[in-house]
C-alpha cells in the first residue's frame, strides 16, 4: 500500500512538471522597424552604426546571437544577446559603407533554448541608399550638378561624351572644363580658336609668323599676336621695321602706334597731351609743376617793379 501511494505521488509530480514545461514557450522576434542606422543619408566610405533590437515574446529567458548582412552577404561577426521574458536586447555593429543601394538583414541565430518560431527570426530592411561624393565637396552625386568639379556640368559631359565622374577624361592633366580638346590627350589648348590645337598648329596666335620663328628668330611670344601690346601685330612690326617686342622702338617716348616716325628718335607726332602726360610721369615732373609757375611769378614781380621806377 505504501508503495502504491509513493508511485502515485511520484507519477503526479512528473505529470505536473511535464505540464509546466509544455506551457513554456521560446520565441525571439525581430522586425524591419527594429533595424535602424546612425545616419539615414550616408555617404560612401563613412562608418555607419547599424542597430538591431531583439524582442522576447516567449515566456522563458533566451540567449543567442545576431548577424548582419548586406545584400545577402554577412558583414559582421555574430553579436551575443541575452533577452529576458517580455523584454528586449539591442546590438550594433560599425560598418564602412560602400556606394549604392543596400538591403540590410538582421538574423537571429544560435538560440538557447531553441526558438520554437523561426518565422520572425529574420528582418530585412530594403533600399538603404548610400551616395557617392566623387569630388569630395560634401555634396553627394545625386544632388551635385558637377560630380567631378571640372567646370562642366554632368549634363554637358554626358552630351559631349566626356566622363562626368572624371575631372580629366583624356588624362592630359587639363580638367575637362579648361581643355579645348577634352577627349584628345595630345591637345588641350587652342590659342587662336581656329579649331586646331596648339600642338599641331604651327602658328598658335595666328599672327602670320610661325611659332619657331617667334621663339628663335624674333624673341616674340608665340601665344600672343601682339607681344609688346602696342596695338600693332607682330608681323606688321617686323614688316615695317619696328620692334615687335618693344612698344616704343626708337625710345622717343611715343609708342609705335602713335609715332609717325617710330624708328627715328628725332621725330615724333606725339600730341600735346601725350607730351604733357610724359612730362608729368617723368622724375622731374615736380620741378616743372612748381618751378615754372614760380619762375613766371618772379619775372612778373620784377617787371612790375621796373615799370614803377
Buried (B, 14 or more C-beta within 10 A) or exposed (E): EEEEEEEEEEEEEEEEEEEEEEEEEBBBBBBEEBBBBEEEEBBBEBEBEBBBBBBBBBEBBBBBBBBBBBEEEEBBEBBEBEBEBEEBBEBBBEBEBEBEEBEBBBBBEBBEEEBEEEEBBBBBBEEBEBBBBBBEEEBBBEEBEBBBBBEBBBEBBEEEEBBBBBBBBBEBEBBBBBBBBBBBBEBBBBBBEEEBBBEEBEBBBBBBBBBEBBEEEBEBBBBBBBBBEBEBBBBBBBEEEBBBBBBBBBEBBBBBEBBEBBBEBEEBEBEEEBEEEBEEEEEEEEEEEEEEEEEEEEEEEEEEEEEEE
